[in-house]
Amino acid sequence: MIDILLWFVGILAIVLLAAGFGGSFYLTHRFGRKQVHSPAEYGLDFEEPVFPASDGLRLQGTWVACPGSDRAVVILHGHSCSADWDIHRVPALHAAGFNVFLFDFRAHARSQGRVASFGYLERRDVQGALRFLKSKGMRRIGLLGFSYGGIASMLSAPICPEIDALITDGGPARQRNAVLGRLRELGLPAGLARPLAWWVLVCTGLRLGVNYFRYEPIRWVGKIAPRPVFFVHGELDQYLPDFDELYAAAGEPKECWRLAGVGHTGATEVEPLELERRILAFFTRTLA
């Protein structure tokens, strides 16, 4: 009987470790370049600088200068994507008088790195981007983060005084809910997906040597004040079911645009012109 129990415990341990670390590697492995776009498609001149993150990792950027302006917006892309996905956002920002900088996060597309870390290491990428902008003479800097990029923006701003304002569209309040949303997309029932998401995050933390529960955006967003934050939230966002908690945790000044019947980062699809208008209005006012 004891042998059977030990056998069962051993099998269970193997299954749990395989599920936790397998899910961790699946979500944090290196992601290739899935789309190829450039500002040249919109008749804009640009540079493609390679710059270091604050820990020395080499990252690939796209710099669209606006002569005569010392204001810049950094666009932070989503998980498994790249800067290419957000090139279409550049023309309106540029026309409004902003320099625009995009880059591929570590372990994404053209940048170095083998591990995507859901914001913890990506803070170093943002720090490197800010150093690049300062070398270009930028005086006022805003972050525009989408989903995964929203996590990075909320974790970076408290440790980067160079950031003057930020927008997060669909940035999860807790990484565990980001993992949970992905597991639900894969078809796992909530009763299984919820504990598995927690376990995957624990395993990821063990791999990277970090307690992710100390680096949840909801724990950091309040430290951004008094710099302004603008939240864009689709009320059907499966990655951000706790948006009200996130918004309550943020300090003043803050504002939000809630979209009924819209899912994760869905404003780009259902209200692209209004999203563009609100982004430009926010940065025009806060980066003046």
N, C-alpha and C positions, 0 to 999 in steps of 0.2 A: 504493500500500500504506500509506504514511504517512497519507494522507487518511482511509483506511478506519479505521485505528487511532485517529486523533484523533476521528473520528465516534463510534466505539465508546466511547472513554473519556468523551466528552461526554455521550452517552446514559446511560452507567452513572452518571456523577456526578449527572445530573438525577434518575435513579431513586432513588439513595441519599438525596439531599437531600429528595425528595418523601416517601420512606418515613419518614425520620427526623423531619422537621419535621411531616409529616402526622400521624404517631403521637403526637408531642408535643402538638400542638394538640388532638387527639382526647381525650387523657387529662387535659389541664389546662384545658380550656375551662370556661366558666361552666355550672353545673348548676342547673336550676330546682327548685322545690318539688314533689316527687312525692307526698307524703302530707301530710295535715293532721290533727294531733292536738293535744290540749291537756290539761293536768292537770285541767281541769274535768270531763273524762270520768270521773275517779276521785273527784270531789267535793272536790278540793283547790283552795284559793285560790292565786293566782299573779300575778306581774307579768311584763310583757314589756319589759324595759329595752333601750334602744339604748345601746351603750357603745363606746368607741373601742379598737381594737387599739393596741399600743404605737407603731405608725407612723401612727396617726390614722384608719385605715379604720374605717367605722362598721359595727358588727356587731349582729345581732339576738339577744337572749337570752331565756331563760325562767327565772324565779327563783321557786322554791317554798320559802318560809321555814318554818322549824321554830322557833317562839317558844321562847326560853329556851336555845337551843343555839348554840354558837359553833363547831360543826364543820360542814364543808361537803364535798360531793362534786361534782366537775365531770365531767359525762359528755361525752365527745368522740366524735362520730359518724363513720361510715365514708365512703369516697369516693363522691361523687355523691349522697349522702343528705342528711339535715338532722336537726335536733334532734327533729323529729316522730317519727323512727323509734325513738327511745329513751325516749319519754314513758312507756311501759309499765313502765320500770324505776324510775320515781320513787316510787310509793306505798310499796314495801317500804323504800326508803332513808329516806323521810320518817317512816314509822312507827317506824323504828329510832332516830330522834332526829337525823337529818342534814338540814341545809339542802341543797337540790339546785339546781345551776345547769347549764343546758344552753344551747348557742348554736349558730348556724349558722356554720361556718367561712367564711372569705372565699371569694368566688366560688361560694357555695352558697346556694340558697334565698333568704332575705330579707336576707342580709348583702351589703354592697358587695363590689366586687372583680371582676376579670375573669380572674384566673389562679389556679388551684389548684396548689399547688407541692409536694405530697407531703412536708409537714412543715417545709421550710426557712422559708417565710414564715408558716406557721401557728403557729410559736413565738410570733410577735408577737400572734396572736389569743389564745393562752393567757396571755401576759403581761397583756393587757388584761382578760381574765376574772379573773385574780388580783387586779388592782387594784380591780375592782368588788367582789370578795368582801371585800377588806380594808376597803373603804369601808362594808361592812355589818357590820364588827366580827368577821369570822371569824378564829379563832385557829388552828384545825387544818384543813388542806385536803388532800384526796386527789383524784387523777385516775383516771377510769375510761374507758379508751380502747378502741375497737373498730376493728381493722384500720387504716385510715388514721388514725383517732384514736389508735391505739396508737403509730404512728410519731410523731405530734405529741407524745404524752406522753413518749416516750423521748428525744426531742430537746429538749424543753422543761425537763424536771426538772433536768438538769445546770446550767442557767443561771437557774433559778428556785428560790432557797432557800425560798420560801414553801410549796413543795410538800413535804408530809410523808410521803406514801406514794402508790403508784400501782399500778393493775392494767392490764395490757395483754392483750387477748384477740385473738389473731391479728395483732398488729402485726408487719409484716415486718422481718426483720433487715437487709435491703438493698432499696432502692427498685427496683433492677434486677430482683429476683425478684418484686416486686409487679407490675411491667410485664410480666415474662415470664408470670406467672400469668394476666394478662388476655389476652395474646396467645394463649396456649394455649386459653383459654376460647373465643376467636374461631375456633378451629380450625386455627391455624398449627402445622405440625410442629415438634418441638423443635429440629431442626437449623437451621431458619430463624428460629424465634422467639427463640432464645437470643442470637444476634448482633444481631438487630433490637432486642431489649429494651435491650441495652447502647447501641446507636446512638441510640435514642429518648431515653435518659437523657442522653447526651452533648448531643444537640440541645436538649433542655430546659434543660440547664445553660447552653448558649450563649445561649439566649433570655433567661434570667433572670440571667445573670452570676454563676453559682455552680458550683463543682465539687461535684457531688452525691456523688462518691465520698469526700469528706471529711465528708459529713453523713449517712452511713449509721447507722441506729440501733445497729448492732453496735459502732460506734466510740465511741458515747456512753453506752451503757447502763451501763458500768462506772463512770461518773462520778456516778451517782445515789447510790451507797453513801455513808454508812451508812443512808440511808433505804430502807425495805423495798419490794421489788417482787414482785408476784404475777403469774405468767404463766399464762394459760389457752391450751392448745394442742391442737388437733385433729390427730392424727397423719397425716391425709390432706390436710392444708392445702397446697394447691398454691402458695400465696403465701409459705409459710414452710418450705421443704424443709430449711433450715439452722437449724432451731430449736435443736438441740443446741449449735451454735456460739454462738448468741445467749445461751442460758442460761449457758454457760460464761463468757462475757464479762461477765456481770452480777456485781456484787459482793455481798457479804453485808450484811444478811440478804435472802434470796430464797427463793421457793417456787414450785412449779408444779403445775398439775393437767393431766395428759395424758389425752386421751380417744381410745381406740383406735377405729378405723373411722369417725372423725368428720372432716369437712372444715372449711373456713375459717369461723371464728366459729360453728361448728355447735352449741356447747354450749347456746345459746339455744333451739334447736329440739329437741334430743334430751334435754337434762337441765336444763330451765329452773328447776326448784325447787332442784336441787342447786347450780346456778350462783348463784342468788340467795342461798342459804344461805352459800356460800363468800365471796361478795362482802361480805355483811353481817358475817360473822365477821372477815374481814380488816380491814375499816375500823373495826369496833368495837374491835379490839385495837390497831391502829396509830395511830388518831386520838384515842385516849383522852386 
